[in-house]
Each structure stands twice: as structure tokens, then as C-alpha cells.
Amino acid sequence: MDESDARWISDTFHSDCPGQEVMEHVTGRWVPLILAALAPGPMRFFELRRRIEGISEKMLSAKLRILVRDGLVARTVEPTTPPQVSYELTKLGQGLSRPFAQLVRWISAHTPEVIAAQQRFDHSANPADQAISSL
């Protein structure tokens, strides 16, 4: 890591750093799932929507627009009637999708453990623990 890389990492913690906007764009609920879904290859809009259950068309459209603007996803329009639009990861997006795919795998593998921990916490007899959960 050179000196300029260290500056960006340090600056990301400051509120006026553009890295905070990037952080906001890539850490929402849907973006990791969109990037992980696109990792195997291009998909059309409705394929993505079917793959990511629970996301609305409006939300998917908004998130894809941001990802295209940020250079993480490429949007291709085929000149057919009606036009066919597909989305695929750019090289930059591929680099980001790898840790997100790993995150999705980790969540899938460890969800039962997290749920068990939540249940233990929720049923704890310690009033201090209960006070923390009500914050």
C-alpha cells in the first residue's frame, strides 16, 4: 500500500470524504445481493428481480442506476423490439463482488448460529442485557 492509499483509508472516516458516499452506495441491504447475483454473468432486469426475492422493481431500478453511475455495473441495451436490457459487472464491480459473494456465503452458513445467539440474548435473565436490547 502506498502513501496515497493510506490517505484514502484514513480519509474515509471523515464526513467530507467522497469515500463515504461510495460506502453508502455499496453497503445497503440490496447492493451486496445484486453484485453477488451478477457475479456468474450478465442478467436481464427481471431475471435479477426473480433472483433477489423481496426487492421491488423501483428499488432494483434505483440501485442499478447508482451501480451503473459508480462504474460497478454495465448496462447494455439490445436494439430489439422491445429493447432487451442486460446488466453485468464491470472489472471494478467484479473486484467488489468477490467479497460480497463471500459475505453472502458466510451469512448462509452462519445464520442458524446468529439466530441461536439472538434467542439466547432475548431469553437472558440478566436485566442489564435486556436494558441493552431496548436501546
N, C-alpha and C positions, 0 to 999 in steps of 0.2 A: 504494500500500500504506500503510495507516495504522499507527499505533504498535502496536495490538493484534495485527495480522497479523505484524509483525516479531517480536513477543514469541513467538508460536506457532512461527514458523520456528526461532527460536533455541532455544526450549524443547524442540523435538522431539529435539534432540541429547542431552538429559538423560534418564537412565534412568527417572525417575519421571514423565515426561510422558505423558499419555494418547495423544498423537500416535504414540508408539512402538507401541502396541497397534494403532492404525489402520494404521500402516505394515506391521506384521506381517500383518494381515488381507489387505491388498491387494497384497502383493508376492510371495506364494508362487508356486509353479510353476503352479497351475491357475487362480487368480483372473483374471489378465490374459486367459487364453483364454476363460473363462466370460463375462467382461464383453464381450470382442470378439465372441463368438458371439451374445450377446443384443443387440448394437447394432442390427441390422436390425429387430428387433421381438420380440414375445413368442414363447416356445418352451415346449413341454412337456418334462418331465424327460427322457424317453427320446430326444427329438429332440436335446437338449443332449448327452446321453451319446453318441449316434451321431456328433454333430458333433465332439466332443472325444475323439478316439481315445486309448485308454490310461487314461482316468480310470475308476476303479471307481465303482459305484453308491454305495458307502459314502462315498467321498471327495467325490463330487459333491454328495451329500446334505448332508454336513458343511459344505462350502464355501458351498452355497446358504443354509443355515441362518445362517451367520455374515453373509453378504451381506444377507440379509433383516433380521437384527437391526441391522446397521450402517446400514440405510436406503438401501442402494445398489440393491437388487433388491426388487421387489414380487412377492408370491406370491398367486395368485388361484385359488380352488377353485370349480369349477363344480358346482352341485348336480345331478349326473347319477349314474347307476349304471353302472359305478363312477365315483366322483368324478374329474373331469379337473382336473389342477393345471397351471397355466402360470406361467412366470416372465418378468418383463420388467424392464428398467432403470427406476429412478425418475429424476427430474430430476437428483438428486445423482449417481446411477450413470452417467447419460448423460455428465455432465461428466468423469467419470473414465474412461469407456470410450474417449473420443476419443484421449487419449494412448496408451492401451493398444493400440488398433487401429493407431495409427501405429507403435508398437513392434513389433507382430506383422508389419506390412508391412516394416519395416526388417530384422527378422530374416530374413524370407523372401527379401528382396533381397540380403542380405549374408552369408548362411550359407556360400556357397562361399568367399568371401574369408576368413572366420573359420577355416574348416576348413583352408584352404591355409596360413594363418599358424600354426595348431596343428601341422600337419605339418612346416613349416619349423623350428619350435621343437623338436619332438620329434626331428628328424634333425640338429639343430645339432651341430657338432663341438666347440663351446665347453663345457668341463666346468662352468664357472660357471653356464651356462644350465641344464644338466642337474641341478645341485645345487638350483636354484630349483624345478624341476619336481618334485623329490622331496619338497618340504616339505609 
